[in-house]
Amino acid sequence: MISEERKTVVFTILGKTLLYIVAVAMAFALIILAWEKYDWLPFVKTIIRGVVIPILLGGLLVFLLRHEVGALKDKWKPFVQFVIFLTGTLVFVNAGIIVQEACAKVMKVDIITELPNEEIKRMDYLQVERVEPDTNSCNYLLDDALIPGRGGRMMKLLLYQVCPLKDKKGVFVCTRTKETHHAMWASQSKLEQWKKDFVDREKGSIKKVALSAHFFKVLHPSDDFEPYQTIAANCTTHHGTISPEDFVLLQICQPDTIKGWEDNVLYIFCSLLVGFSVLAITLMGKGVLNEEYRER
């Protein structure tokens, strides 16, 4: 293949790859924007639209470029397709994050009693000058799991805690603490001891944290919602019985939880720069393109 013909093929692949990535990313961003605005499918977990859908779109990108990739020799196709898939997926993930961060609804109030529960539920973050937790009615739930890892089994411990508010019926502040252990050779008694020590150490820690908390993430069904809901349903409060549908769950967090979208723009730029540099170097190498390939 002569040099000019090779350049034409390479620039065609790179140009269409960039075009499809930009087009799909913009379409995905608009979908996320509408999703946030109109609260579509509230029970769909955040990880689905934040990770799973971008991965599927990465696969779609590879499919759309199947004819262009046909210019490569068979042994190079999987590598080039993987680079395209990874680059596109990273761009789509960050595009979704930019839209979600830009659409985050934050409300500041002096006292939480000023807000109806339904209005709180519509927010993403809540900043309150003062809250009054009922530290005598806290409850907790331990979640443990053995997960495989490169270095062997790992034991993951999660302690969910909730504490109702004195001055607001149906509102609970929440925390989650975690711990991991290498459990490859650990006996069952050792695993049980880790659980006991973790619970003894962390149980009740919410009482101190809740008293000084001012910034909260409003939990929705798409978040890690169920464990807190289960604990809240078993909490005894001086407000009496409360329907789980009326719960307002506020996870204690720091104001820097809301990150600026500028970082994600940088991640998109770096993903494109690295991805296209690898593609360009690969495609310009000898023996990568089919010699019999001609532009149609």
C-alpha positions as CSV (number, residue, x, y, z in Angstrom):
1,M,0.0,0.0,0.0
2,I,1.5,3.4,-0.9
3,S,2.0,6.0,1.7
4,E,-0.8,8.4,0.7
5,E,-3.3,5.6,0.6
6,R,-2.2,4.4,4.1
7,K,-2.6,7.9,5.5
8,T,-6.1,8.2,4.0
9,V,-7.2,4.9,5.6
10,V,-5.7,5.9,9.0
11,F,-7.2,9.4,9.0
12,T,-10.6,7.9,8.0
13,I,-10.5,5.5,11.0
14,L,-9.4,8.2,13.4
15,G,-11.8,10.8,12.1
16,K,-14.9,8.6,12.2
17,T,-13.9,7.3,15.6
18,L,-13.8,10.9,17.0
19,L,-17.0,11.8,15.2
20,Y,-18.9,8.8,16.7
21,I,-17.5,9.4,20.2
22,V,-18.6,13.0,20.2
23,A,-22.0,12.2,18.8
24,V,-22.7,9.4,21.2
25,A,-21.3,11.3,24.2
26,M,-23.6,14.3,23.4
27,A,-26.6,12.1,22.9
28,F,-25.9,10.3,26.2
29,A,-25.4,13.7,28.0
30,L,-28.8,14.9,26.8
31,I,-30.4,11.6,27.9
32,I,-28.9,12.0,31.4
33,L,-30.0,15.6,31.5
34,A,-33.6,14.6,30.7
35,W,-33.3,11.7,33.2
36,E,-32.3,14.1,35.9
37,K,-34.9,16.7,35.1
38,Y,-37.9,14.4,34.7
39,D,-36.8,11.8,37.3
40,W,-37.1,8.9,34.9
41,L,-37.0,5.4,36.4
42,P,-36.1,6.4,40.0
43,F,-35.5,2.9,41.1
44,V,-32.7,2.3,38.5
45,K,-29.4,2.3,40.5
46,T,-27.0,5.1,39.8
47,I,-24.3,2.6,38.8
48,I,-26.5,1.5,35.9
49,R,-26.6,4.8,34.2
50,G,-23.2,5.9,35.4
51,V,-21.2,2.8,34.5
52,V,-23.2,0.0,32.8
53,I,-24.8,2.2,30.1
54,P,-21.5,3.8,29.2
55,I,-20.0,0.3,28.8
56,L,-22.8,-0.7,26.5
57,L,-22.3,2.5,24.5
58,G,-18.6,1.6,24.2
59,G,-19.7,-1.6,22.7
60,L,-22.0,0.3,20.3
61,L,-19.1,2.4,19.3
62,V,-17.1,-0.6,18.3
63,F,-20.1,-1.9,16.3
64,L,-20.5,1.3,14.5
65,L,-16.8,1.3,13.5
66,R,-16.8,-2.4,12.4
67,H,-16.4,-1.5,8.7
68,E,-13.5,0.9,9.3
69,V,-11.8,-1.7,11.5
70,G,-12.2,-4.1,8.6
71,A,-9.2,-2.4,7.0
72,L,-6.9,-4.0,9.6
73,K,-5.4,-7.4,9.6
74,D,-7.2,-9.9,11.8
75,K,-4.5,-10.1,14.5
76,W,-4.7,-6.3,15.1
77,K,-8.5,-5.9,15.1
78,P,-9.0,-7.0,18.8
79,F,-6.4,-4.5,20.1
80,V,-7.7,-1.6,18.1
81,Q,-11.3,-2.4,19.0
82,F,-10.3,-2.6,22.7
83,V,-8.6,0.8,22.5
84,I,-11.7,2.3,20.8
85,F,-14.0,0.7,23.4
86,L,-11.9,1.9,26.4
87,T,-11.5,5.4,25.1
88,G,-15.2,5.8,24.3
89,T,-16.3,4.3,27.6
90,L,-14.1,6.7,29.6
91,V,-15.5,9.6,27.6
92,F,-19.1,8.5,28.1
93,V,-18.6,7.9,31.9
94,N,-17.2,11.4,32.4
95,A,-19.8,13.0,30.2
96,G,-22.5,11.5,32.4
97,I,-20.7,12.7,35.6
98,I,-20.5,16.2,34.2
99,V,-24.2,16.4,33.6
100,Q,-25.1,14.8,36.9
101,E,-22.8,17.2,38.8
102,A,-24.1,20.2,36.9
103,C,-27.7,19.2,37.7
104,A,-27.1,18.5,41.4
105,K,-29.8,20.2,43.5
106,V,-28.4,21.7,46.7
107,M,-30.4,23.5,49.3
108,K,-29.2,25.5,52.3
109,V,-31.4,26.1,55.4
110,D,-30.9,27.2,59.0
111,I,-33.2,24.6,60.6
112,I,-34.5,21.5,58.9
113,T,-38.0,22.0,60.3
114,E,-38.4,24.8,57.8
115,L,-38.6,22.2,54.9
116,P,-41.5,19.8,54.2
117,N,-40.3,16.2,53.8
118,E,-41.4,16.1,50.2
119,E,-39.3,19.1,49.3
120,I,-36.3,17.5,50.9
121,K,-36.7,14.4,48.9
122,R,-36.5,16.4,45.7
123,M,-33.0,17.6,46.6
124,D,-29.7,15.9,46.0
125,Y,-27.8,17.6,48.8
126,L,-28.9,19.5,51.9
127,Q,-26.9,21.9,54.0
128,V,-28.4,22.6,57.4
129,E,-27.0,24.9,60.0
130,R,-28.4,22.9,62.9
131,V,-30.0,19.5,63.4
132,E,-31.1,17.7,66.6
133,P,-30.5,14.0,66.3
134,D,-32.2,11.6,68.8
135,T,-29.1,9.8,69.9
136,N,-31.1,7.5,72.2
137,S,-32.8,5.8,69.2
138,C,-29.9,4.9,66.9
139,N,-29.8,1.5,65.2
140,Y,-27.4,-0.3,63.0
141,L,-27.0,-3.2,60.5
142,L,-23.9,-5.2,59.7
143,D,-23.3,-6.4,56.1
144,D,-20.4,-8.7,55.4
145,A,-19.2,-10.5,52.3
146,L,-16.3,-12.7,51.2
147,I,-15.1,-11.5,47.8
148,P,-12.3,-12.9,45.6
149,G,-9.3,-10.9,44.9
150,R,-5.8,-11.1,43.4
151,G,-4.2,-11.8,46.7
152,G,-6.9,-14.3,47.8
153,R,-10.2,-13.9,49.6
154,M,-11.1,-10.5,51.1
155,M,-13.6,-10.0,53.8
156,K,-15.6,-6.8,53.4
157,L,-17.5,-5.4,56.4
158,L,-20.0,-2.6,56.1
159,L,-21.8,-1.1,59.1
160,Y,-24.9,1.0,58.3
161,Q,-26.2,3.3,61.1
162,V,-29.2,5.5,61.3
163,C,-30.3,8.1,63.9
164,P,-33.8,9.8,63.8
165,L,-34.2,13.5,64.3
166,K,-36.0,14.8,67.3
167,D,-37.6,17.7,65.6
168,K,-38.6,16.2,62.2
169,K,-40.8,13.2,61.8
170,G,-39.6,10.5,59.4
171,V,-36.2,12.1,58.9
172,F,-33.1,10.0,59.7
173,V,-29.4,10.8,59.4
174,C,-27.2,8.0,58.2
175,T,-23.6,6.9,58.1
176,R,-21.7,3.9,56.6
177,T,-18.3,2.7,57.7
178,K,-16.3,-0.1,56.1
179,E,-13.4,-2.3,56.7
180,T,-11.6,-5.0,54.8
181,H,-9.4,-8.0,55.8
182,H,-7.3,-10.5,53.9
183,A,-9.2,-13.7,54.6
184,M,-7.4,-16.3,52.5
185,W,-6.3,-18.5,55.4
186,A,-8.7,-17.1,58.1
187,S,-10.8,-19.6,60.0
188,Q,-14.5,-19.2,60.7
189,S,-13.8,-18.2,64.3
190,K,-11.4,-15.5,63.0
191,L,-14.0,-14.1,60.6
192,E,-16.5,-13.9,63.4
193,Q,-14.0,-12.2,65.7
194,W,-13.4,-9.6,63.0
195,K,-17.1,-8.9,62.7
196,K,-17.5,-8.6,66.5
197,D,-14.5,-6.3,66.9
198,F,-15.7,-4.1,64.0
199,V,-19.2,-3.7,65.4
200,D,-17.9,-3.1,68.9
201,R,-15.6,-0.4,67.6
202,E,-17.9,1.4,65.2
203,K,-21.4,0.9,66.7
204,G,-22.7,4.1,68.1
205,S,-20.1,6.3,66.3
206,I,-23.0,8.0,64.5
207,K,-24.0,9.7,67.8
208,K,-20.9,11.8,67.8
209,V,-20.8,12.4,64.1
210,A,-24.5,13.4,63.8
211,L,-24.2,16.1,66.4
212,S,-21.7,18.1,64.4
213,A,-23.0,17.2,60.9
214,H,-24.2,20.0,58.6
215,F,-23.9,18.6,55.1
216,F,-26.0,15.6,53.8
217,K,-26.6,13.7,50.7
218,V,-30.3,13.0,50.3
219,L,-30.6,9.3,49.5
220,H,-33.0,8.1,46.8
221,P,-34.0,4.6,45.7
222,S,-31.3,4.7,43.1
223,D,-28.7,5.0,45.8
224,D,-27.6,2.5,48.5
225,F,-31.0,3.0,50.0
226,E,-32.4,-0.4,51.2
227,P,-30.0,-1.1,54.2
228,Y,-30.8,2.3,55.7
229,Q,-34.5,1.9,55.0
230,T,-34.4,-1.5,56.8
231,I,-32.7,-0.1,59.9
232,A,-35.0,3.0,60.0
233,A,-38.1,0.7,59.9
234,N,-36.8,-0.9,63.1
235,C,-36.0,2.3,64.9
236,T,-38.1,3.3,67.8
237,T,-38.8,7.0,67.7
238,H,-40.9,9.3,69.9
239,H,-42.9,10.2,66.7
240,G,-44.5,6.8,66.6
241,T,-44.9,4.5,63.7
242,I,-43.7,5.8,60.3
243,S,-44.4,4.3,56.9
244,P,-41.2,3.3,55.1
245,E,-42.5,5.3,52.0
246,D,-42.3,8.5,54.1
247,F,-38.7,8.0,55.2
248,V,-36.3,10.8,54.4
249,L,-32.7,9.4,54.6
250,L,-29.8,11.9,54.9
251,Q,-26.3,10.5,54.6
252,I,-23.7,12.5,56.4
253,C,-21.0,13.6,54.0
254,Q,-18.6,16.5,53.4
255,P,-19.2,19.5,51.2
256,D,-16.4,18.4,48.8
257,T,-18.6,15.4,47.9
258,I,-19.9,17.7,45.1
259,K,-16.9,17.9,42.8
260,G,-16.5,20.4,40.0
261,W,-17.1,19.2,36.5
262,E,-13.7,20.7,35.4
263,D,-11.9,17.6,36.5
264,N,-14.1,15.4,34.3
265,V,-13.4,17.6,31.3
266,L,-9.7,17.1,31.9
267,Y,-10.3,13.3,32.1
268,I,-12.2,13.4,28.8
269,F,-9.3,15.3,27.2
270,C,-6.7,12.9,28.6
271,S,-8.7,9.9,27.5
272,L,-9.0,11.2,24.0
273,L,-5.3,12.2,23.9
274,V,-4.0,8.8,25.1
275,G,-6.5,6.8,23.1
276,F,-6.0,8.5,19.8
277,S,-2.2,8.6,20.3
278,V,-2.2,4.8,20.8
279,L,-4.5,4.3,17.8
280,A,-2.4,6.6,15.5
281,I,0.9,4.9,16.5
282,T,-0.7,1.5,15.9
283,L,-2.4,2.2,12.6
284,M,0.7,3.9,11.1
285,G,2.8,0.8,11.8
286,K,3.8,-1.5,9.0
287,G,1.9,-4.7,8.7
288,V,-1.2,-3.4,10.5
289,L,-3.4,-2.6,7.5
290,N,-4.5,-5.0,4.8
291,E,-2.5,-4.3,1.6
292,E,-5.5,-5.1,-0.6
293,Y,-7.7,-2.6,1.2
294,R,-8.8,0.3,-0.9
295,E,-11.0,3.3,-0.2
296,R,-14.5,2.9,-1.4
